[in-house]
């Protein structure tokens, strides 16, 4: 059971790491029960990147259609662009 953090390849590596951390925090706040389950069952993270903001939106819409828990992060310092999403397991 993994928690996936997906950022954008068009962001510098340092920003990708920070945006992924923001998305993880959003997930922990939005889905406390799933976060606790994930943490106790595996605590395994996968950090991935997708091409750009439109492709990140596509992944979010797919998760929404499938009923999977996810938490997007919109960076206020970048005009509220979607910069990362945490996709969690269903516990």
Backbone as a printed PyTorch tensor [residue, N CA C, xyz], in Angstrom:
tensor([[[  0.8510,  -1.1660,   0.0000],
         [  0.0000,   0.0000,   0.0000],
         [  0.9020,   1.2350,   0.0000]],

        [[  0.8250,   2.0030,  -1.0790],
         [  1.6630,   3.1920,  -1.2340],
         [  0.8060,   4.4480,  -1.2740]],

        [[  1.4110,   5.5380,  -0.8620],
         [  0.8410,   6.8590,  -1.0530],
         [  1.6920,   7.5140,  -2.1430]],

        [[  1.0360,   7.9350,  -3.2090],
         [  1.7330,   8.5040,  -4.3670],
         [  1.6740,  10.0250,  -4.3220]],

        [[  2.8250,  10.6490,  -4.4750],
         [  2.9240,  12.0980,  -4.5830],
         [  3.3520,  12.4010,  -6.0130]],

        [[  2.5080,  13.1270,  -6.7310],
         [  2.7830,  13.4080,  -8.1350],
         [  2.9350,  14.9130,  -8.3150]],

        [[  4.0680,  15.3030,  -8.8690],
         [  4.3510,  16.7130,  -9.1450],
         [  4.5020,  16.8960, -10.6510]],

        [[  5.0130,  18.0560, -11.0210],
         [  5.1520,  18.4100, -12.4400],
         [  6.6180,  18.4600, -12.8520]],

        [[  6.9240,  17.8260, -13.9800],
         [  8.2850,  17.8460, -14.5110],
         [  8.7350,  19.2350, -14.9320]],

        [[  7.7890,  20.1300, -15.2050],
         [  8.1720,  21.4770, -15.6390],
         [  8.5410,  22.3940, -14.4740]],

        [[  8.5960,  21.8500, -13.2690],
         [  9.0630,  22.5980, -12.0990],
         [ 10.4760,  22.1420, -11.7580]],

        [[ 11.3190,  23.0530, -11.2460],
         [ 12.6550,  22.6470, -10.8080],
         [ 12.5540,  21.5840,  -9.7020]],

        [[ 13.5720,  20.7390,  -9.6040],
         [ 13.5550,  19.6190,  -8.6510],
         [ 13.2560,  20.0660,  -7.2210]],

        [[ 13.8520,  21.1500,  -6.7870],
         [ 13.6010,  21.6370,  -5.4300],
         [ 12.1440,  22.0130,  -5.2120]],

        [[ 11.5450,  22.6650,  -6.1990],
         [ 10.1330,  23.0270,  -6.0930],
         [  9.2500,  21.7810,  -6.1300]],

        [[  9.6390,  20.7810,  -6.9100],
         [  8.8680,  19.5410,  -6.9300],
         [  8.8120,  18.9250,  -5.5330]],

        [[  9.9440,  18.9070,  -4.8520],
         [  9.9960,  18.3290,  -3.5070],
         [  9.0950,  19.0980,  -2.5400]],

        [[  9.1660,  20.4120,  -2.5950],
         [  8.3510,  21.2430,  -1.7060],
         [  6.8640,  21.0750,  -2.0170]],

        [[  6.5120,  21.0590,  -3.2940],
         [  5.1060,  20.9190,  -3.6750],
         [  4.5710,  19.5440,  -3.2610]],

        [[  5.3970,  18.5150,  -3.3890],
         [  4.9900,  17.1770,  -2.9490],
         [  4.7240,  17.1650,  -1.4470]],

        [[  5.5640,  17.8550,  -0.6910],
         [  5.3580,  17.9380,   0.7670],
         [  4.0530,  18.6520,   1.0870]],

        [[  3.7420,  19.7010,   0.3600],
         [  2.4670,  20.4000,   0.5560],
         [  1.2920,  19.4570,   0.2760]],

        [[  1.3720,  18.6990,  -0.8140],
         [  0.2820,  17.7800,  -1.1650],
         [  0.1200,  16.7020,  -0.0950]],

        [[  1.2240,  16.2010,   0.4280],
         [  1.1440,  15.2070,   1.5030],
         [  0.4300,  15.7750,   2.7200]],

        [[  0.7570,  17.0090,   3.0700],
         [  0.0960,  17.6400,   4.2240],
         [ -1.3960,  17.8290,   3.9570]],

        [[ -1.7540,  18.2230,   2.7460],
         [ -3.1760,  18.3550,   2.3880],
         [ -3.8890,  17.0100,   2.5360]],

        [[ -3.2250,  15.9430,   2.1040],
         [ -3.8120,  14.6100,   2.2220],
         [ -4.0280,  14.2500,   3.6900]],

        [[ -3.0190,  14.4850,   4.5240],
         [ -3.1290,  14.1640,   5.9470],
         [ -4.2770,  14.9000,   6.6180]],

        [[ -4.5040,  16.1410,   6.2230],
         [ -5.5890,  16.9370,   6.8060],
         [ -6.9390,  16.5110,   6.2410]],

        [[ -6.9900,  16.2410,   4.9410],
         [ -8.2540,  15.9150,   4.2790],
         [ -8.7350,  14.4950,   4.5620]],

        [[ -7.8000,  13.5790,   4.7670],
         [ -8.1380,  12.1610,   4.9480],
         [ -7.3960,  11.5890,   6.1620]],

        [[ -7.7090,  12.0710,   7.3640],
         [ -6.9370,  11.6310,   8.5360],
         [ -7.0160,  10.1280,   8.8000]],

        [[ -8.1640,   9.5210,   8.5640],
         [ -8.2820,   8.0750,   8.8110],
         [ -7.4540,   7.2690,   7.8120]],

        [[ -7.5210,   7.6450,   6.5200],
         [ -6.7230,   6.9530,   5.5170],
         [ -5.2290,   7.1850,   5.7480]],

        [[ -4.8740,   8.4110,   6.1400],
         [ -3.4630,   8.7200,   6.3980],
         [ -2.9310,   7.8820,   7.5560]],

        [[ -3.7340,   7.7410,   8.5960],
         [ -3.3160,   6.9410,   9.7460],
         [ -3.1740,   5.4730,   9.3540]],

        [[ -4.1210,   4.9640,   8.5790],
         [ -4.0650,   3.5860,   8.1070],
         [ -2.8210,   3.3700,   7.2560]],

        [[ -2.5850,   4.2530,   6.2920],
         [ -1.4060,   4.1470,   5.4360],
         [ -0.1260,   4.1530,   6.2700]],

        [[ -0.0530,   5.0700,   7.2150],
         [  1.1430,   5.2000,   8.0430],
         [  1.4030,   3.9350,   8.8550]],

        [[  0.3680,   3.3560,   9.4290],
         [  0.5600,   2.1720,  10.2670],
         [  0.7540,   0.8930,   9.4460]],

        [[  0.1690,   0.8380,   8.2390],
         [  0.2440,  -0.3760,   7.4320],
         [  1.5090,  -0.4630,   6.5710]],

        [[  1.9730,   0.6670,   6.0400],
         [  3.1470,   0.5780,   5.1660],
         [  4.0890,   1.7680,   5.2890]],

        [[  3.5370,   2.9720,   5.3080],
         [  4.3390,   4.2010,   5.3700],
         [  5.2660,   4.3320,   4.1580]],

        [[  4.8450,   3.7620,   3.0350],
         [  5.6470,   3.7940,   1.8130],
         [  5.1620,   4.9170,   0.9000]],

        [[  6.1030,   5.7520,   0.4830],
         [  5.8180,   6.8490,  -0.4400],
         [  6.4190,   6.5610,  -1.8060]],

        [[  5.7230,   7.0070,  -2.8260],
         [  6.2740,   6.9960,  -4.1830],
         [  6.1870,   8.4220,  -4.7080]],

        [[  7.3030,   8.9730,  -5.1410],
         [  7.3490,  10.3320,  -5.6780],
         [  7.4940,  10.2370,  -7.1890]],

        [[  6.4900,  10.7390,  -7.8920],
         [  6.4480,  10.6750,  -9.3520],
         [  6.2620,  12.0730,  -9.9190]],

        [[  6.5130,  12.2040, -11.2120],
         [  6.2890,  13.4820, -11.8880],
         [  5.5750,  13.2260, -13.2050]],

        [[  4.7170,  14.1650, -13.5460],
         [  4.0260,  14.1360, -14.8310],
         [  4.4260,  15.3880, -15.5940]],

        [[  4.1430,  15.4180, -16.8560],
         [  4.6690,  16.4470, -17.7640],
         [  4.4130,  17.8880, -17.3110]],

        [[  3.1630,  18.2360, -17.0560],
         [  2.8180,  19.6360, -16.8170],
         [  1.4780,  19.7200, -16.0810]],

        [[  0.9840,  20.9390, -15.9120],
         [ -0.2670,  21.1280, -15.1690],
         [ -1.4610,  20.4240, -15.8230]],

        [[ -1.6580,  20.5170, -17.1420],
         [ -2.7910,  19.7970, -17.7370],
         [ -2.7350,  18.2820, -17.4970]],

        [[ -1.5650,  17.6960, -17.5710],
         [ -1.4790,  16.2490, -17.3410],
         [ -1.7210,  15.9040, -15.8700]],

        [[ -1.3690,  16.8170, -14.9760],
         [ -1.6610,  16.6100, -13.5540],
         [ -3.1730,  16.6670, -13.3180]],

        [[ -3.8470,  17.6120, -13.9750],
         [ -5.3110,  17.6740, -13.8930],
         [ -5.9400,  16.3820, -14.4100]],

        [[ -5.4090,  15.8240, -15.4950],
         [ -5.9480,  14.5710, -16.0420],
         [ -5.8720,  13.4490, -15.0230]],

        [[ -4.7760,  13.3580, -14.3100],
         [ -4.6290,  12.3220, -13.2870],
         [ -5.5990,  12.5400, -12.1340]],

        [[ -5.8230,  13.7960, -11.7820],
         [ -6.7670,  14.0970, -10.7150],
         [ -8.1860,  13.7060, -11.1210]],

        [[ -8.5810,  14.0390, -12.3420],
         [ -9.9280,  13.7020, -12.8120],
         [-10.1190,  12.1890, -12.8730]],

        [[ -9.0830,  11.4690, -13.2660],
         [ -9.1670,  10.0010, -13.3250],
         [ -9.3860,   9.4290, -11.9220]],

        [[ -8.6460,   9.9300, -10.9430],
         [ -8.8090,   9.4660,  -9.5600],
         [-10.2100,   9.7760,  -9.0480]],

        [[-10.7030,  10.9530,  -9.4120],
         [-12.0510,  11.3520,  -8.9910],
         [-13.0970,  10.3950,  -9.5730]],

        [[-12.9800,  10.0730, -10.8400],
         [-13.9230,   9.1420, -11.4870],
         [-13.8730,   7.7550, -10.8430]],

        [[-12.6910,   7.3530, -10.3820],
         [-12.5230,   6.0320,  -9.7830],
         [-12.8370,   6.0090,  -8.2970]],

        [[-13.1370,   7.1740,  -7.7370],
         [-13.4810,   7.2560,  -6.3190],
         [-12.3040,   7.0700,  -5.3740]],

        [[-11.1000,   7.3920,  -5.8500],
         [ -9.9110,   7.2540,  -5.0180],
         [ -9.6720,   8.5210,  -4.2020]],

        [[ -9.1480,   8.3820,  -2.9900],
         [ -8.8430,   9.5760,  -2.1990],
         [ -7.6140,  10.2980,  -2.7660]],

        [[ -7.7270,  11.6070,  -2.8920],
         [ -6.5960,  12.4040,  -3.3880],
         [ -6.7050,  13.8010,  -2.8040]],

        [[ -5.5790,  14.4670,  -2.7390],
         [ -5.5320,  15.8300,  -2.2220],
         [ -4.6250,  16.6710,  -3.1160]],

        [[ -5.2120,  17.6030,  -3.8650],
         [ -4.4060,  18.4840,  -4.7120],
         [ -3.8130,  19.6350,  -3.9050]],

        [[ -2.7190,  20.1750,  -4.4140],
         [ -2.1660,  21.3920,  -3.8250],
         [ -2.0300,  22.4400,  -4.9150]],

        [[ -2.5890,  23.6060,  -4.6440],
         [ -2.5260,  24.7550,  -5.5500],
         [ -1.5970,  25.7850,  -4.9150]],

        [[ -0.5100,  26.1160,  -5.5940],
         [  0.5120,  27.0120,  -5.0420],
         [  0.1170,  28.4680,  -5.1930]],

        [[ -0.1290,  29.1540,  -4.0580],
         [ -0.5130,  30.5680,  -4.1320],
         [  0.5720,  31.4620,  -4.7330]],

        [[  1.8420,  31.0970,  -4.5460],
         [  2.9380,  31.9100,  -5.0870],
         [  3.1300,  31.7260,  -6.5940]],

        [[  2.3630,  30.8180,  -7.1930],
         [  2.4180,  30.5920,  -8.6370],
         [  1.0370,  30.8290,  -9.2470]],

        [[  0.2950,  31.7710,  -8.7010],
         [ -1.0250,  32.0940,  -9.2450],
         [ -2.0410,  30.9800,  -9.0550]],

        [[ -1.8990,  30.2360,  -7.9590],
         [ -2.7810,  29.1070,  -7.6400],
         [ -2.7570,  28.0010,  -8.6980]],

        [[ -1.5940,  27.7870,  -9.3100],
         [ -1.4350,  26.6630, -10.2320],
         [ -1.5010,  25.3510,  -9.4480]],

        [[ -2.0260,  24.3190, -10.0840],
         [ -1.9680,  22.9790,  -9.5230],
         [ -0.5330,  22.4900,  -9.6790]],

        [[  0.1290,  22.2120,  -8.5590],
         [  1.5460,  21.8440,  -8.6220],
         [  1.8190,  20.4180,  -8.1590]],

        [[  0.9280,  19.8250,  -7.3710],
         [  1.1520,  18.4690,  -6.8800],
         [ -0.1610,  17.8930,  -6.3630]],

        [[ -0.2130,  16.5610,  -6.3680],
         [ -1.3670,  15.8440,  -5.8190],
         [ -0.8670,  14.6420,  -5.0590]],

        [[ -1.4610,  14.3950,  -3.9030],
         [ -1.2180,  13.1670,  -3.1560],
         [ -2.3820,  12.2230,  -3.4280]],

        [[ -2.0600,  11.0130,  -3.8550],
         [ -3.0580,   9.9740,  -4.1100],
         [ -2.8460,   8.8800,  -3.0810]],

        [[ -3.8630,   8.6650,  -2.2790],
         [ -3.7090,   7.6950,  -1.2040],
         [ -4.4160,   6.3870,  -1.4530]],

        [[ -4.0470,   5.4010,  -0.6720],
         [ -4.7380,   4.1190,  -0.7550],
         [ -6.0930,   4.2060,  -0.0650]],

        [[ -6.9710,   3.3550,  -0.4640],
         [ -8.2630,   3.2400,   0.2140],
         [ -8.1250,   2.1680,   1.2860]],

        [[ -8.1070,   2.5900,   2.5230],
         [ -7.9490,   1.6410,   3.6320],
         [ -9.3020,   1.1480,   4.1060]]])
